[in-house]
Amino acid sequence: MDQVNVGVIGFGTVGSGTVEILLKNRDIISDRVGSEIIVKKIADLDIVRDRGIALASDVLTTDPSEIIRDPSIDIVVELIGGLTAAKDFILKAMQAGKHVVTANKALLAECGEEIYSAAGKYGVSLAYEASVGGGIPVIRALREGLSANRIHTIMGILNGTSNYILTEMSKNALPYKKAVEEAIRFGYAEDPPTLDVNGTDAAHKLAILVSILFGVPVPFRSIYREGIECLTPDDIRFASEFGYCIKLLAIFRNLGDAIEARVHPAMVPLDHIMANVNGVYNAIYLEGDFVGPNLYYGYGAGKKPTGSSVVADLMHLSRQIRCGVSTLIPPLGYSRPGLMNIAVQPIEELQTSYYFRFSAKDTPGVLSKISGILGENGISIYSVIQKGRDMVGSVPVVMLTHEAKESSVIKALAHMKHLEVLTDKTITIRVEGSK
């Protein structure tokens, strides 16, 4: 086949980036694939706004069904995001015998089982490199390059918006709200950036990665997630005094009979490889049983990086079509999944070290009361920082603990709610990695 026809649903940031790459790099793409990839039709609610891309007048439409019904279109690219309409378009495209490329991490994380099953039922391929890590080819690495390995660890900075906010709070001592405003002003965040800062976006991506590791969809709701909204420049400064920085991490570990899968702010040592991932960059560190450690780093979002991953998927599927193969790699990379379900360890079972920041009245005996409750719950203190009085008469009491069980921490903090000497909510951050 000398030509592969593509229909794109969604002509926003990623959609326009995808089309731009297909047009500007047409020669090298066709030389590498052996077929020309033609954008036959683009559907979007707004077909008037200028995207800076010259297109024939008959390419644009407001009706996605024109793409799905067109028998000459081989691949449908879904780039509208969301759950309802996007899922409907994907399922209808598969039913029509079309391969699908998507960047929709929320849809795959929350409705993946239905979509993966439909791909198998209708004998079509599903490609979704752009759903995790923007321009970083981690999906292909897991489904192909590292497929001979059992991956036992993943640690990722998977949300560029949160990473940018934390970087600004760290480097420029900006308050959280000010850093968010800056991220929105520079186009690094939606307004408001709720799913980015509360950990949901990173949890969606972690769910996809873990599903690939086992060949079955991980229940998204079983992934613990916590955001960065309560952090302050003081927390970042105190973390630095202990020798750490704070990152929003997505963490997976294979425990044998269960797995860890969690997203939350974490303190990592200043000499840790993740400590140097700043701004809007993403990084995914993983370890395999034979390959050892691997690190993937790059832009985690944006028009061009994400569009690059979408086009890479189109090239892969176009090679497949050119060779007359309907499907080559199952959606999750397993022809015979090894597990029927994945047991995710409850966060209460986690064993790690903790950072606490207490706001306490500047009175004698405060430290002994706090340490007493911690001790009663089996939590031992590693280090303490106590600063002077602020304007309202409270002082920050900051502690780093030895390893403890999360359930013990929850119980201890519940007891402390009744202490009159504490004046505000206690900030808790888990520690990941030792110095």
One Martini backbone bead per residue (centre of mass of N, CA, C, O) as a GRO file, in nm:
protein
  435
    1MET     BB    1   0.093   0.038   0.026
    2ASP     BB    2   0.124   0.393  -0.060
    3GLN     BB    3  -0.135   0.465   0.133
    4VAL     BB    4  -0.237   0.633   0.438
    5ASN     BB    5  -0.537   0.702   0.602
    6VAL     BB    6  -0.631   0.984   0.808
    7GLY     BB    7  -0.824   1.058   1.107
    8VAL     BB    8  -0.896   1.358   1.298
    9ILE     BB    9  -1.004   1.398   1.640
   10GLY     BB   10  -0.895   1.691   1.703
   11PHE     BB   11  -0.771   2.052   1.677
   12GLY     BB   12  -0.574   2.122   1.888
   13THR     BB   13  -0.282   2.108   2.021
   14VAL     BB   14  -0.216   1.808   1.937
   15GLY     BB   15  -0.352   1.803   1.661
   16SER     BB   16  -0.179   2.029   1.529
   17GLY     BB   17   0.094   1.895   1.585
   18THR     BB   18   0.046   1.641   1.420
   19VAL     BB   19  -0.009   1.773   1.144
   20GLU     BB   20   0.254   1.931   1.123
   21ILE     BB   21   0.443   1.687   1.115
   22LEU     BB   22   0.320   1.540   0.868
   23LEU     BB   23   0.390   1.781   0.675
   24LYS     BB   24   0.692   1.865   0.737
   25ASN     BB   25   0.782   1.531   0.755
   26ARG     BB   26   0.691   1.367   0.503
   27ASP     BB   27   0.947   1.246   0.376
   28ILE     BB   28   1.070   1.086   0.617
   29ILE     BB   29   0.818   0.924   0.678
   30SER     BB   30   0.784   0.778   0.402
   31ASP     BB   31   1.070   0.654   0.396
   32ARG     BB   32   1.032   0.481   0.661
   33VAL     BB   33   0.756   0.337   0.584
   34GLY     BB   34   0.672   0.325   0.251
   35SER     BB   35   0.442   0.537   0.308
   36GLU     BB   36   0.189   0.763   0.284
   37ILE     BB   37   0.060   1.002   0.511
   38ILE     BB   38  -0.283   1.095   0.509
   39VAL     BB   39  -0.489   1.370   0.572
   40LYS     BB   40  -0.824   1.341   0.511
   41LYS     BB   41  -0.949   1.419   0.809
   42ILE     BB   42  -1.091   1.687   1.022
   43ALA     BB   43  -1.231   1.708   1.352
   44ASP     BB   44  -1.416   2.000   1.479
   45LEU     BB   45  -1.587   2.253   1.630
   46ASP     BB   46  -1.335   2.433   1.528
   47ILE     BB   47  -1.283   2.546   1.174
   48VAL     BB   48  -1.176   2.863   1.185
   49ARG     BB   49  -0.936   2.864   1.334
   50ASP     BB   50  -0.606   2.950   1.325
   51ARG     BB   51  -0.315   2.713   1.304
   52GLY     BB   52  -0.095   2.754   1.070
   53ILE     BB   53  -0.238   2.552   0.853
   54ALA     BB   54  -0.243   2.423   0.538
   55LEU     BB   55  -0.567   2.344   0.399
   56ALA     BB   56  -0.803   2.191   0.260
   57SER     BB   57  -1.143   2.254   0.261
   58ASP     BB   58  -1.226   1.928   0.278
   59VAL     BB   59  -1.088   1.841   0.559
   60LEU     BB   60  -1.289   1.994   0.726
   61THR     BB   61  -1.498   1.913   1.020
   62THR     BB   62  -1.781   1.875   1.260
   63ASP     BB   63  -1.806   1.554   1.179
   64PRO     BB   64  -1.686   1.254   1.295
   65SER     BB   65  -1.856   1.049   1.120
   66GLU     BB   66  -1.702   1.095   0.856
   67ILE     BB   67  -1.459   0.929   0.947
   68ILE     BB   68  -1.593   0.659   1.037
   69ARG     BB   69  -1.749   0.611   0.749
   70ASP     BB   70  -1.487   0.613   0.594
   71PRO     BB   71  -1.342   0.358   0.405
   72SER     BB   72  -1.049   0.504   0.344
   73ILE     BB   73  -0.998   0.503   0.646
   74ASP     BB   74  -0.756   0.348   0.861
   75ILE     BB   75  -0.706   0.585   1.082
   76VAL     BB   76  -0.788   0.690   1.414
   77VAL     BB   77  -0.761   1.005   1.586
   78GLU     BB   78  -0.781   1.071   1.934
   79LEU     BB   79  -0.792   1.438   2.067
   80ILE     BB   80  -1.028   1.535   2.294
   81GLY     BB   81  -1.083   1.385   2.532
   82GLY     BB   82  -1.213   1.233   2.778
   83LEU     BB   83  -1.487   0.992   2.801
   84THR     BB   84  -1.749   0.980   2.630
   85ALA     BB   85  -1.701   1.069   2.331
   86ALA     BB   86  -1.431   0.925   2.291
   87LYS     BB   87  -1.532   0.637   2.334
   88ASP     BB   88  -1.740   0.635   2.109
   89PHE     BB   89  -1.544   0.684   1.872
   90ILE     BB   90  -1.357   0.442   1.919
   91LEU     BB   91  -1.566   0.212   1.905
   92LYS     BB   92  -1.673   0.284   1.620
   93ALA     BB   93  -1.405   0.258   1.474
   94MET     BB   94  -1.355  -0.039   1.541
   95GLN     BB   95  -1.620  -0.147   1.421
   96ALA     BB   96  -1.514  -0.030   1.130
   97GLY     BB   97  -1.198  -0.135   1.118
   98LYS     BB   98  -1.022   0.072   1.281
   99HIS     BB   99  -0.757   0.211   1.377
  100VAL     BB  100  -0.608   0.343   1.692
  101VAL     BB  101  -0.524   0.670   1.818
  102THR     BB  102  -0.417   0.786   2.149
  103ALA     BB  103  -0.393   1.038   2.442
  104ASN     BB  104  -0.609   0.909   2.659
  105LYS     BB  105  -0.551   0.849   2.983
  106ALA     BB  106  -0.825   0.853   3.127
  107LEU     BB  107  -0.968   0.643   2.951
  108LEU     BB  108  -0.765   0.406   2.992
  109ALA     BB  109  -0.775   0.401   3.309
  110GLU     BB  110  -1.111   0.384   3.333
  111CYS     BB  111  -1.181   0.219   3.023
  112GLY     BB  112  -0.980   0.001   2.913
  113GLU     BB  113  -1.117  -0.275   2.905
  114GLU     BB  114  -1.322  -0.204   2.680
  115ILE     BB  115  -1.113  -0.117   2.463
  116TYR     BB  116  -0.932  -0.367   2.451
  117SER     BB  117  -1.162  -0.563   2.379
  118ALA     BB  118  -1.247  -0.426   2.112
  119ALA     BB  119  -0.984  -0.470   1.960
  120GLY     BB  120  -1.008  -0.780   1.966
  121LYS     BB  121  -1.291  -0.817   1.845
  122TYR     BB  122  -1.213  -0.633   1.565
  123GLY     BB  123  -0.907  -0.658   1.478
  124VAL     BB  124  -0.742  -0.412   1.610
  125SER     BB  125  -0.543  -0.137   1.675
  126LEU     BB  126  -0.377   0.009   1.969
  127ALA     BB  127  -0.243   0.341   2.022
  128TYR     BB  128  -0.063   0.527   2.321
  129GLU     BB  129   0.206   0.692   2.367
  130ALA     BB  130   0.083   0.991   2.448
  131SER     BB  131  -0.040   0.916   2.742
  132VAL     BB  132   0.276   0.898   2.835
  133GLY     BB  133   0.520   1.148   2.847
  134GLY     BB  134   0.464   1.246   2.568
  135GLY     BB  135   0.780   1.227   2.406
  136ILE     BB  136   0.814   0.965   2.568
  137PRO     BB  137   0.897   0.615   2.484
  138VAL     BB  138   0.766   0.413   2.719
  139ILE     BB  139   0.559   0.224   2.592
  140ARG     BB  140   0.748   0.092   2.386
  141ALA     BB  141   0.950  -0.009   2.592
  142LEU     BB  142   0.750  -0.203   2.743
  143ARG     BB  143   0.619  -0.359   2.489
  144GLU     BB  144   0.924  -0.411   2.362
  145GLY     BB  145   1.225  -0.348   2.464
  146LEU     BB  146   1.133  -0.482   2.775
  147SER     BB  147   0.961  -0.760   2.734
  148ALA     BB  148   1.176  -0.971   2.880
  149ASN     BB  149   1.092  -0.828   3.146
  150ARG     BB  150   1.074  -0.777   3.490
  151ILE     BB  151   0.915  -0.518   3.642
  152HIS     BB  152   0.979  -0.382   3.984
  153THR     BB  153   1.028  -0.063   3.907
  154ILE     BB  154   0.868   0.266   3.948
  155MET     BB  155   0.973   0.616   3.893
  156GLY     BB  156   0.771   0.918   3.853
  157ILE     BB  157   0.754   1.218   3.661
  158LEU     BB  158   0.418   1.282   3.514
  159ASN     BB  159   0.385   1.604   3.589
  160GLY     BB  160   0.466   1.916   3.472
  161THR     BB  161   0.300   2.113   3.637
  162SER     BB  162   0.388   2.028   3.922
  163ASN     BB  163   0.691   2.052   3.869
  164TYR     BB  164   0.690   2.354   3.815
  165ILE     BB  165   0.574   2.449   4.082
  166LEU     BB  166   0.796   2.321   4.265
  167THR     BB  167   1.031   2.469   4.134
  168GLU     BB  168   0.936   2.759   4.204
  169MET     BB  169   0.920   2.714   4.510
  170SER     BB  170   1.226   2.642   4.532
  171LYS     BB  171   1.389   2.867   4.363
  172ASN     BB  172   1.168   3.130   4.440
  173ALA     BB  173   0.970   3.104   4.690
  174LEU     BB  174   0.689   3.043   4.602
  175PRO     BB  175   0.382   3.032   4.642
  176TYR     BB  176   0.152   2.826   4.538
  177LYS     BB  177  -0.047   3.027   4.398
  178LYS     BB  178   0.173   3.177   4.236
  179ALA     BB  179   0.278   2.931   4.076
  180VAL     BB  180   0.010   2.872   3.938
  181GLU     BB  181  -0.024   3.141   3.792
  182GLU     BB  182   0.233   3.108   3.625
  183ALA     BB  183   0.158   2.844   3.480
  184ILE     BB  184  -0.086   2.967   3.336
  185ARG     BB  185   0.052   3.210   3.193
  186PHE     BB  186   0.261   2.999   3.031
  187GLY     BB  187   0.083   2.728   2.958
  188TYR     BB  188   0.128   2.477   3.184
  189ALA     BB  189  -0.181   2.530   3.267
  190GLU     BB  190  -0.475   2.503   3.370
  191ASP     BB  191  -0.804   2.671   3.444
  192PRO     BB  192  -0.780   2.480   3.660
  193PRO     BB  193  -0.520   2.233   3.782
  194THR     BB  194  -0.653   1.989   3.932
  195LEU     BB  195  -0.549   1.708   3.803
  196ASP     BB  196  -0.251   1.781   3.849
  197VAL     BB  197  -0.230   1.866   4.169
  198ASN     BB  198  -0.402   1.594   4.284
  199GLY     BB  199  -0.278   1.328   4.104
  200THR     BB  200  -0.457   1.214   3.869
  201ASP     BB  201  -0.282   1.222   3.615
  202ALA     BB  202  -0.054   1.038   3.726
  203ALA     BB  203  -0.243   0.797   3.790
  204HIS     BB  204  -0.329   0.737   3.505
  205LYS     BB  205  -0.040   0.671   3.403
  206LEU     BB  206   0.026   0.448   3.603
  207ALA     BB  207  -0.201   0.256   3.522
  208ILE     BB  208  -0.091   0.202   3.240
  209LEU     BB  209   0.188   0.089   3.311
  210VAL     BB  210   0.092  -0.145   3.494
  211SER     BB  211  -0.086  -0.286   3.283
  212ILE     BB  212   0.153  -0.363   3.098
  213LEU     BB  213   0.311  -0.543   3.301
  214PHE     BB  214   0.040  -0.759   3.324
  215GLY     BB  215  -0.206  -0.743   3.095
  216VAL     BB  216  -0.397  -0.578   3.295
  217PRO     BB  217  -0.616  -0.380   3.434
  218VAL     BB  218  -0.586  -0.145   3.661
  219PRO     BB  219  -0.740  -0.018   3.924
  220PHE     BB  220  -0.759   0.311   3.957
  221ARG     BB  221  -0.895   0.339   4.251
  222SER     BB  222  -0.639   0.181   4.391
  223ILE     BB  223  -0.480   0.440   4.359
  224TYR     BB  224  -0.298   0.634   4.537
  225ARG     BB  225  -0.378   0.991   4.597
  226GLU     BB  226  -0.181   1.299   4.613
  227GLY     BB  227  -0.118   1.632   4.650
  228ILE     BB  228   0.029   1.985   4.651
  229GLU     BB  229  -0.162   2.208   4.792
  230CYS     BB  230  -0.021   2.208   5.102
  231LEU     BB  231   0.233   2.327   5.015
  232THR     BB  232   0.536   2.501   5.106
  233PRO     BB  233   0.827   2.672   5.118
  234ASP     BB  234   0.893   2.560   5.398
  235ASP     BB  235   0.901   2.262   5.323
  236ILE     BB  236   1.130   2.292   5.118
  237ARG     BB  237   1.336   2.410   5.320
  238PHE     BB  238   1.334   2.179   5.526
  239ALA     BB  239   1.411   1.955   5.332
  240SER     BB  240   1.687   2.078   5.266
  241GLU     BB  241   1.801   2.061   5.557
  242PHE     BB  242   1.780   1.735   5.534
  243GLY     BB  243   1.854   1.665   5.209
  244TYR     BB  244   1.591   1.750   5.036
  245CYS     BB  245   1.330   1.708   4.799
  246ILE     BB  246   1.019   1.787   4.624
  247LYS     BB  247   0.802   1.540   4.470
  248LEU     BB  248   0.581   1.419   4.232
  249LEU     BB  249   0.509   1.076   4.265
  250ALA     BB  250   0.523   0.772   4.079
  251ILE     BB  251   0.468   0.442   4.225
  252PHE     BB  252   0.625   0.117   4.169
  253ARG     BB  253   0.592  -0.219   4.321
  254ASN     BB  254   0.696  -0.550   4.341
  255LEU     BB  255   0.590  -0.780   4.611
  256GLY     BB  256   0.450  -1.043   4.461
  257ASP     BB  257   0.142  -1.053   4.607
  258ALA     BB  258   0.184  -0.744   4.540
  259ILE     BB  259   0.137  -0.386   4.498
  260GLU     BB  260   0.265  -0.077   4.438
  261ALA     BB  261   0.037   0.219   4.393
  262ARG     BB  262   0.144   0.562   4.388
  263VAL     BB  263   0.052   0.916   4.456
  264HIS     BB  264   0.288   1.166   4.578
  265PRO     BB  265   0.450   1.344   4.777
  266ALA     BB  266   0.819   1.351   4.791
  267MET     BB  267   1.118   1.279   4.947
  268VAL     BB  268   1.435   1.344   4.797
  269PRO     BB  269   1.741   1.330   4.749
  270LEU     BB  270   1.962   1.564   4.618
  271ASP     BB  271   2.128   1.310   4.466
  272HIS     BB  272   1.894   1.230   4.312
  273ILE     BB  273   1.782   1.195   3.995
  274MET     BB  274   1.497   1.343   4.051
  275ALA     BB  275   1.607   1.621   4.165
  276ASN     BB  276   1.692   1.715   3.847
  277VAL     BB  277   1.382   1.742   3.778
  278ASN     BB  278   1.258   2.019   3.606
  279GLY     BB  279   0.989   2.175   3.551
  280VAL     BB  280   0.822   2.028   3.262
  281TYR     BB  281   0.957   1.776   3.316
  282ASN     BB  282   1.005   1.431   3.266
  283ALA     BB  283   1.041   1.109   3.451
  284ILE     BB  284   1.148   0.755   3.406
  285TYR     BB  285   1.210   0.506   3.639
  286LEU     BB  286   1.353   0.173   3.592
  287GLU     BB  287   1.341  -0.188   3.678
  288GLY     BB  288   1.491  -0.487   3.569
  289ASP     BB  289   1.596  -0.812   3.600
  290PHE     BB  290   1.807  -0.774   3.342
  291VAL     BB  291   1.848  -0.462   3.257
  292GLY     BB  292   1.785  -0.282   3.487
  293PRO     BB  293   1.842   0.040   3.472
  294ASN     BB  294   1.616   0.307   3.365
  295LEU     BB  295   1.596   0.626   3.172
  296TYR     BB  296   1.336   0.876   3.113
  297TYR     BB  297   1.357   1.196   2.929
  298GLY     BB  298   1.131   1.485   2.906
  299TYR     BB  299   0.867   1.599   2.758
  300GLY     BB  300   0.527   1.561   2.896
  301ALA     BB  301   0.427   1.791   2.696
  302GLY     BB  302   0.275   1.924   2.420
  303LYS     BB  303   0.249   1.972   2.093
  304LYS     BB  304   0.517   1.837   1.982
  305PRO     BB  305   0.583   1.592   2.165
  306THR     BB  306   0.302   1.457   2.146
  307GLY     BB  307   0.285   1.454   1.838
  308SER     BB  308   0.528   1.268   1.800
  309SER     BB  309   0.391   1.016   1.928
  310VAL     BB  310   0.152   0.997   1.737
  311VAL     BB  311   0.321   0.961   1.477
  312ALA     BB  312   0.466   0.705   1.563
  313ASP     BB  313   0.207   0.537   1.567
  314LEU     BB  314   0.132   0.581   1.270
  315MET     BB  315   0.387   0.447   1.158
  316HIS     BB  316   0.349   0.169   1.282
  317LEU     BB  317   0.067   0.112   1.153
  318SER     BB  318   0.155   0.156   0.857
  319ARG     BB  319   0.348  -0.080   0.841
  320GLN     BB  320   0.139  -0.291   0.906
  321ILE     BB  321  -0.047  -0.236   0.665
  322ARG     BB  322   0.169  -0.274   0.441
  323CYS     BB  323   0.201  -0.591   0.543
  324GLY     BB  324  -0.098  -0.705   0.611
  325VAL     BB  325  -0.150  -0.637   0.921
  326SER     BB  326  -0.382  -0.604   1.168
  327THR     BB  327  -0.213  -0.734   1.412
  328LEU     BB  328   0.067  -0.738   1.655
  329ILE     BB  329   0.008  -0.572   1.925
  330PRO     BB  330  -0.130  -0.579   2.197
  331PRO     BB  331  -0.230  -0.331   2.396
  332LEU     BB  332  -0.060  -0.478   2.657
  333GLY     BB  333   0.151  -0.704   2.524
  334TYR     BB  334  -0.050  -0.960   2.560
  335SER     BB  335  -0.163  -1.275   2.465
  336ARG     BB  336  -0.119  -1.399   2.775
  337PRO     BB  337  -0.224  -1.325   3.055
  338GLY     BB  338  -0.103  -1.392   3.387
  339LEU     BB  339  -0.348  -1.225   3.507
  340MET     BB  340  -0.667  -1.131   3.643
  341ASN     BB  341  -0.545  -0.964   3.889
  342ILE     BB  342  -0.462  -0.677   4.100
  343ALA     BB  343  -0.291  -0.634   4.400
  344VAL     BB  344  -0.328  -0.349   4.598
  345GLN     BB  345  -0.170  -0.195   4.831
  346PRO     BB  346  -0.245  -0.043   5.095
  347ILE     BB  347  -0.136   0.247   5.232
  348GLU     BB  348  -0.136   0.139   5.535
  349GLU     BB  349   0.117  -0.071   5.460
  350LEU     BB  350   0.323   0.127   5.450
  351GLN     BB  351   0.692   0.154   5.462
  352THR     BB  352   0.835   0.453   5.601
  353SER     BB  353   0.937   0.767   5.598
  354TYR     BB  354   0.884   1.092   5.774
  355TYR     BB  355   0.735   1.412   5.740
  356PHE     BB  356   0.684   1.676   5.984
  357ARG     BB  357   0.454   1.965   6.026
  358PHE     BB  358   0.414   2.160   6.303
  359SER     BB  359   0.175   2.376   6.461
  360ALA     BB  360   0.277   2.554   6.753
  361LYS     BB  361   0.284   2.650   7.056
  362ASP     BB  362   0.493   2.866   7.259
  363THR     BB  363   0.543   2.609   7.473
  364PRO     BB  364   0.604   2.406   7.708
  365GLY     BB  365   0.610   2.053   7.605
  366VAL     BB  366   0.545   2.003   7.305
  367LEU     BB  367   0.754   1.795   7.211
  368SER     BB  368   0.678   1.573   7.418
  369LYS     BB  369   0.387   1.530   7.324
  370ILE     BB  370   0.447   1.446   7.035
  371SER     BB  371   0.659   1.220   7.090
  372GLY     BB  372   0.474   1.049   7.266
  373ILE     BB  373   0.264   0.970   7.050
  374LEU     BB  374   0.460   0.847   6.854
  375GLY     BB  375   0.576   0.630   7.046
  376GLU     BB  376   0.300   0.483   7.103
  377ASN     BB  377   0.310   0.418   6.765
  378GLY     BB  378   0.613   0.338   6.674
  379ILE     BB  379   0.754   0.634   6.637
  380SER     BB  380   1.068   0.744   6.542
  381ILE     BB  381   1.308   0.990   6.577
  382TYR     BB  382   1.566   1.140   6.380
  383SER     BB  383   1.476   1.456   6.340
  384VAL     BB  384   1.494   1.815   6.445
  385ILE     BB  385   1.305   2.122   6.383
  386GLN     BB  386   1.314   2.448   6.559
  387LYS     BB  387   1.155   2.746   6.545
  388GLY     BB  388   1.062   3.048   6.579
  389ARG     BB  389   0.852   3.290   6.621
  390ASP     BB  390   0.564   3.416   6.501
  391MET     BB  391   0.304   3.641   6.468
  392VAL     BB  392   0.088   3.416   6.612
  393GLY     BB  393   0.264   3.224   6.820
  394SER     BB  394   0.385   3.013   6.629
  395VAL     BB  395   0.562   2.703   6.569
  396PRO     BB  396   0.774   2.511   6.391
  397VAL     BB  397   0.767   2.149   6.390
  398VAL     BB  398   1.025   1.941   6.263
  399MET     BB  399   1.021   1.601   6.129
  400LEU     BB  400   1.218   1.300   6.115
  401THR     BB  401   1.179   0.963   6.054
  402HIS     BB  402   1.168   0.660   6.084
  403GLU     BB  403   1.049   0.384   6.005
  404ALA     BB  404   0.696   0.339   5.924
  405LYS     BB  405   0.363   0.292   5.951
  406GLU     BB  406   0.091   0.432   5.818
  407SER     BB  407  -0.119   0.347   6.031
  408SER     BB  408   0.040   0.480   6.267
  409VAL     BB  409   0.029   0.768   6.159
  410ILE     BB  410  -0.275   0.800   6.150
  411LYS     BB  411  -0.320   0.749   6.452
  412ALA     BB  412  -0.140   0.973   6.568
  413LEU     BB  413  -0.279   1.217   6.424
  414ALA     BB  414  -0.555   1.170   6.549
  415HIS     BB  415  -0.462   1.227   6.842
  416MET     BB  416  -0.349   1.527   6.782
  417LYS     BB  417  -0.619   1.682   6.732
  418HIS     BB  418  -0.652   1.720   7.063
  419LEU     BB  419  -0.429   1.924   7.071
  420GLU     BB  420  -0.398   2.251   7.186
  421VAL     BB  421  -0.096   2.315   7.077
  422LEU     BB  422  -0.224   2.288   6.803
  423THR     BB  423  -0.298   2.524   6.517
  424ASP     BB  424  -0.272   2.313   6.275
  425LYS     BB  425  -0.224   2.135   6.017
  426THR     BB  426  -0.056   1.851   5.942
  427ILE     BB  427   0.233   1.786   5.762
  428THR     BB  428   0.279   1.514   5.524
  429ILE     BB  429   0.579   1.335   5.413
  430ARG     BB  430   0.719   1.113   5.217
  431VAL     BB  431   1.000   0.899   5.197
  432GLU     BB  432   1.228   0.853   4.910
  433GLY     BB  433   1.495   0.739   4.991
  434SER     BB  434   1.832   0.734   5.073
  435LYS     BB  435   2.134   0.909   5.173
   0.00000   0.00000   0.00000
